Amino acid sequence: MALNLAWPPIFFSGHKLGLALADSTALLAAVGATTQLFWDAEPAAGKLLLPYLAWTAYATVLNAWIWNKNPKADSAASLKAQPKHTKLDEIQEEIQMQAPDAK
């Protein structure tokens, strides 16, 4: 359940496509293992999990495709979190370059 709840904020809010793919892959493995356990205990119960397993596999492949097509997405998200460079910062840098020994 935690893997399922973690994916949307990682992917949509955090734009961390690689981390979202790792989460989705772990979820796929967990759903696969759960489906197998349910199938062994009661085949009908395992069959009921097959649509969820298929959906999770599809979502994982789609996440991998999006991550592959956007190689800079993870780094862009980290850049977005950094503060913006303002005009005041530029002026201060220019002053420091003109007078390097001024403190």
Steps between C-alpha positions, in 0.01 A plus 500: 500500500785740584663446159168570331444820700858622450502493120274798409684761710839370385399508133262796475608736780869413524561430130742228610441262211782259588393473861138457390611217270681330788187534713279366219735207441496413870119525496486269197717244680283523814176463301649207309604325821161569660319367192710183513434451873127553453498267200672225703251539786190537282525523119185715477658757734814508286293549185328800658841670535596451134344831379690691770821318404442588134430864584812524717710346221356746247564796734859383558569470126343842440710652781814344348410638156442851639827486698687383188354781286581767764860433609541844657174489697656390829774764480248764391292429809802552723582825321143619547539464876798738504438870567481726197786728406380860543620829355632593844716185496641601162585851626669361809705258290603782267612715795700209642669442165599868476641509852619146581677601827191678640322304769 
